[in-house]
Amino acid sequence: MAISLKVISVVLFVVMSALIKGVGALPAGQVVFFRSFFAMVPIFLFLGWKRELGMAFATKRPLGHLARGFIGVCSMSLMFTALARLPLADAITLNYAQPLMVVVFSSLFLGEPVRLYRWGAVVIGFVGVIIISWPELTLLRSGVSMEDPQLVGVMAALAGTMTSAVAAILVRHLVASERTTTIVLWFSLMASVISLGTYPFGWEAISALQIIMLVACGVFGGIAQLFMTAAYRHAEISVVAPFEYTSIILAIIIGYVVFSDLPSIYMLAGGAIVVAAGLFIIFREHQLGLNRVSVRKLTPPQG
């Protein structure tokens, strides 16, 4: 059940990404607004069905949600910028570097112990990121304009991965005292308000088809979040998380059929390395979690 729910959420997120790519290079704030505002529709319907709507926004940590919302909007804006300028599979694969950045930031800023195995996986994973990005990074030596779409796309994807890792760390702190639906709703609300604030700075006139696509991307994103949350309720993260990487298969298929994008050897080779590193980190963190549970069971109570 958990794996099925996770795969459904992955499919919906890839379709959402394809819709965002399909609407073209619109201002990031404009896309973030549609993605966030209309994501609340299926979430509200679900909470109403569960009779949990009354407590949906109840929180003890509004400042934590504010910080997560601001960082999350930055991350989404950067990733949507990358999606509009890179092949679908490349943009999604570069986002796989997020777990690597979470390990780095957790060690640097939270003091979490990271041993040799995970550091090795992080280094190897970053080698994969460099391989994926290499065709665009070589543009820096050729004197190409920094406004080149491919170069902008790679830079936005890498920056988006870093801010996404920071957002993930903030969520780690929120889940200690906040309900999952509360975190999701507060983020959608904050992202809608913050992105709406970019309206005076150049939102573009869009066609009826673009409006439909943007509304659909928000609805699909909201439904995907519900399926993903349900998946993590039915099984441990270490069981469910590896299926995130099935998105690359669907991204390659949609990229080829819809956008005529063929995966490059750089993307395939680098992507395989990043996926392998990410899977190792998931396995290692699961192993360490089991060890910590064993230690707690074997340690007699003090006092």
Sequence and secondary structure as in RCSB ss.txt:
>XXXX:A:sequence
MAISLKVISVVLFVVMSALIKGVGALPAGQVVFFRSFFAMVPIFLFLGWKRELGMAFATKRPLGHLARGFIGVCS
MSLMFTALARLPLADAITLNYAQPLMVVVFSSLFLGEPVRLYRWGAVVIGFVGVIIISWPELTLLRSGVSMEDPQ
LVGVMAALAGTMTSAVAAILVRHLVASERTTTIVLWFSLMASVISLGTYPFGWEAISALQIIMLVACGVFGGIAQ
LFMTAAYRHAEISVVAPFEYTSIILAIIIGYVVFSDLPSIYMLAGGAIVVAAGLFIIFREHQLGLNRVSVRKLTP
PQG
>XXXX:A:secstr
 HHHHHHHHHHHHHHHHHHHHHT S  HHHHHHHHHHTTHHHHHHHHHHHT GGGTT  S HHHHHHHHHHHHHH
HHHHHHHHHHS HHHHHHHGGGHHHHHHHHHHHHH     HHHHHHHHHHHHHHHHHHHHHHGGGTTT  TT HH
HHHHHHHHHHHHHHHHHHHHHHHHTTTS HHHHHHHHHHHHHHHHHTTGGGT     HHHHHHHHHHHHHHHHHH
HHHHHHHHHS HHHHGGGGGGHHHHHHHHHHHHH     HHHHHHHHHHHHHHHHHHHHHHHHHHHHHHHHHHS 
   
